[in-house]
Amino acid sequence: MELVPGNSLITATPEEGRALAVKLARLSVKATQPDGDVRQRLRPVYGENADSLIAVAQVVATEFATIAAANGYWR
């Protein structure tokens, strides 16, 4: 499994960086729980839990901060 698509955090725009952050967060979940059936079964549980959704947003924000730094904050 490729955890950093294209082996690079460099993106042309902040929008592309944000999309990459979401993708990296999803890949982390897949790496942590590789069984697709288990992920499907758990999705309704966390999909309706505010604390779980906030935790997901925090992971994406951390990924985005890392990508932004790697891109020199698109200066």
C-alpha positions in Angstrom: 0.0 0.0 0.0 1.3 3.4 -1.0 0.8 5.7 2.0 2.1 8.9 0.3 0.7 9.0 -3.2 3.4 9.7 -5.7 5.9 9.7 -2.8 5.5 13.5 -2.6 3.6 16.0 -0.5 4.1 18.8 -3.1 0.9 20.1 -4.6 0.2 23.0 -6.9 -2.4 24.7 -4.8 -3.9 24.7 -1.3 -7.0 23.0 -2.7 -4.9 20.1 -4.0 -3.1 20.0 -0.7 -6.4 19.7 1.2 -7.5 16.9 -1.1 -4.2 15.2 -0.5 -4.7 15.6 3.3 -8.1 13.9 3.1 -6.6 11.1 1.0 -3.7 10.6 3.5 -6.2 10.4 6.4 -8.2 7.8 4.5 -5.1 5.8 3.7 -4.1 5.8 7.4 -7.5 4.3 8.3 -7.1 1.7 5.6 -3.6 0.9 6.9 -4.8 0.6 10.5 -7.8 -1.5 9.6 -7.0 -3.3 6.3 -10.2 -5.4 6.4 -12.7 -3.6 4.1 -15.7 -5.5 5.6 -14.8 -4.3 9.1 -14.4 -0.7 7.9 -17.9 -0.9 6.2 -19.4 -2.4 9.4 -17.9 0.4 11.6 -18.7 3.3 9.3 -22.3 3.8 10.6 -21.0 3.8 14.1 -18.5 6.6 13.7 -20.5 8.3 10.9 -23.2 9.4 13.4 -20.9 10.1 16.4 -19.9 13.8 16.7 -16.7 13.0 18.7 -15.6 10.6 16.0 -16.2 13.1 13.2 -14.3 15.8 15.1 -11.4 13.4 15.5 -11.4 12.8 11.8 -11.3 16.5 11.1 -8.4 16.8 13.5 -6.4 14.1 11.6 -7.1 15.9 8.3 -6.1 19.2 9.8 -2.8 17.7 11.0 -2.1 16.2 7.5 -2.9 19.5 5.9 -0.6 21.4 8.2 2.2 19.0 7.2 1.5 19.3 3.5 1.3 23.1 3.8 4.7 23.2 5.5 6.2 21.0 2.8 4.9 23.4 0.1 6.2 26.5 1.8 2.6 27.5 2.5 2.3 28.1 -1.3 4.2 31.3 -1.2 
